[in-house]
Amino acid sequence: MTPITIPGTRRRRPTAGRRRLSPETRMLRAVTEADFLAQVIDLARLLGYRVAHFRPAFTARGWRTPVQGDGAGFPDLVLVGRGRVIVAELKRELGSVTPDQSSWLAAFAAAGVEAHVWRPRDLEAIAACLSTVPAAPELPA
C-alpha cells in the first residue's frame, strides 16, 4: 500500500536514533554571534579593557570590512588591558574557524599575544580569563 500524500503537507522525519538536546544546549545554540559579541564586549569593558571590533558594512559588492592588507580572517576582538593584549575569534556553538582565522590566531600566538576562540558555552571561562592579572615580570638585578 502506497502512503497518501496530502498537498501542502510534509512528512516528518523519523526521530529514532536522534539525540534530544538539553534545554541548555538549545539555548546556547540560539545565541547569535552578534548577541555573544555584545556580551563579551560588555564584560571586557566592565573589567577595564579597551576593546576594538571592526564591523562589516553592506556595499554594492556585498558585506565588506574596510581594511587594507591581510584583513581576511582577522579576529573579531582585540582587547587591551590589565597588562595584556588578547585577540579573540567569537563563534556560535556550532560555528567553525576558517583557515584565514586560524592563520591570524596562530600568527598572534607566535608573537606572544593571547589568542582564543570563544563560544557562548565559554562565558564563565572568558570571565575568568579576563579577570586574571598576569604576574609582573621580574626585573634584572
WOVENWO-V240433 format. One record per backbone hydrogen bond with DSSP energy under -1.0 kcal/mol. NH is the residue of the N-H (numbers start at 1). CO is the residue of the C=O. Records with the same first field share a line. If there is no record, write none. Layout:
NH=CO  CO
This chain:
9=6
18=15
26=22
27=23
28=24
29=25
30=26
36=32
37=33
38=34
39=35
40=36
41=37
42=38
43=39
44=40
45=41
46=42
47=43
48=45
49=44
50=80
52=78
57=64
59=62
62=59
64=57
71=69
74=71
77=88
78=52
79=86
80=50
81=84
84=81
86=79
87=114
88=77
89=116
91=118
95=92
102=98
103=99
104=100
105=101
106=102
107=103
108=104
109=105
110=106
111=107
112=109
113=108
114=85
116=87
118=89
122=119
123=120
126=122
127=123
128=124
129=125
130=126
131=127
